[in-house]
Amino acid sequence: MSPYLWIPKQKRIGWGDFYKSSKSLQIPFFLIPTEKRGKGKSSKLNLFSGVMFATAIRCLAKKPKPKLKPIELKTPPEQTQTITRVIFDIVKEHGPLTIGDTWEHVKEVGLRGLSSKRHMKIILRWMREQQKLRLICNHVGPHKQFLYTTWFTKPKAMPPPRPRTDSSRP
């Protein structure tokens, strides 16, 4: 006998009756395995296939990550080229850098076309899209550190993650 709950035809009124609420997905409750009945391999297989089926439904029901449109920079191409060359040289010279470290180096250089840290972040994201830079994650313990690097930097040359100096935290 199948481990699934059977519903008689007269009970089947509408789709609302068929669904049993789960956290984020509504699965028809007649597909959810009931307690294991009977003995033997066939009942175990039926129970296992029902769990696999429910897992497959759960995985297929997730929405994919939305595709973002490409970044369009509003600065003139000559200025964009200057900014990207300077940022690329900074990242190439000083190794894998966080956004904060990159901003500090850009302020030291005194780049005139870059108006703010937010503008620099947009340009870094654009450079990632153009595959001029790549973003890597340095994960040590509970801390993650995202670093911008060129495509030619060796991964073992990464600096260890620095402890945060956040004054807003107690």
N, C-alpha and C positions, 0 to 999 in steps of 0.2 A: 504494500500500500504506500502511496506517495506521502511524504512528510508535509505536504502543503495542505492548507485548510481549504476544503471544498465548500463552495457557496451554491445553494440550490437556485434554480432559475427564477422562482417567484420572489426571491430576496433581491435580485438584481434590478434595482429601481433606477438609479442614475450613477454617474461617475463619482459623485460625492461619497456614495456608500463604499466604493471600492478603495478609497485612499485612506491610509492611516498616516498621520503626520509624523515625520521624522524631523531631525534638526533643520536641515535646509532643503531636503528633497522629499517629495511625496512619492512613495513607492506603493503600488497596489498591495494591500495586505494579504491577498491570496498568493502572492509570490514570496512572502516572508515565511521561512520555514517554521513550522510548529515544533513542538517537542518531538524528539526522536522516537518514532514508533517502530516496533518490530526489532528483529535482530538480524545481523548479517551485513555483508559488504554492500549490498544494493542500497539499503537505507542510508548507510554512511555516505555513499557516493551521491545520492539524491540531496542529502543535507548539504554536502560540500558544494555541489553544483549550484544550489540555491544561494549560498553565501557568495560564490564567485559571480553569479549573475547580478546580485544586489551590488557588489563592489563595482562591477563593470558599469552598471547604470549610474552609480554615484560618480564615477570618473568621467563618464560621457556627459553628465548633466552640468559639469562645471563650465562656466563661460571662459573662452580664451581671452588672453590679455589683449586689450585693444591696440590696434596699430596706430601709432602716433604719426602725424604728418611731419615731413622733413622740416627742419628749422630753416627759416629764411632770415638771414641777417640783414639789418636795415642800414648798416654802414656801407660806404662805398667800397668797391672791390680792392682798390689800392690800400685803403686803410685796413681792411680786413686782412690783406696779405701781410702787412707790416706787423699787425697785432699777433697773427698766428705764427709768424716767424720768430718773434720775440718769445712768445710762450713756449714754442717748441724748443728753442735754444735753452731756455731756463730749465725745462723738464729734462732735456737731454744732458745738460751739464750737472745738475744737482740730483739726478737720480729720481727714483719714484717719489712723488710729492703728493701730499694731501692738498685739498683746495685752499686751506688756510696758509700752508707753507708757500704754495704757488703765488697767492695774493701778496704775501710778504715780499717775495722776490720781485714781483712786478712793481710793487711800490718803491723798492730800492732802485730799480732801473729807471723809474719815472716815465712810464709809457703814457703818452699824451692822449692817444685815441681811446683808451680804456677808461670809461667814466666811473664804474663802480665794480664791486665784487660780484654783484648780480650779473652785470654785463660780462664779466670774465667767465662766470659759470655757464652762461649761454654759449659763449664762444668755445669753451672746453667741450660742451656737449656737441656742438657743431663739428668740432675737430674729431670727436669720437665717431660721429656719423660718417665723416669723410675718411675715416681710418688713418688719421694722422697720429692719434694717440690711442691708447687703450687704458681701460680701467681694470685694476686688479684688486682683489680683496686679501688683506693680510689678517688672517683670523687666528688670534692667540687667546685661548681660554674663552671667557665670556665677551671679549671685546673684538670688534671688527674695525678694520681701518681700510678705507678705500683710497687707493693711490693711483694717480695718473702717471703713466710711463710711456716711453716710445716703444715701438714694436721691436727694437733691437736690444733692449735692456735685459740682462740675464736675471732670472727670478731670484737667484741666491744672493744678489747684491742689494736686496731690500733691507731697509733699516728696521730695527725692532719697533713695535708700536710704543708710542710715548704715552705716559699717563696723562689723562685730561686735566687741564687746569681751568675748570669751570667754576666761576665765582658764584653762579646762581644756585648751585647745589649746596646743601648743608654738610 
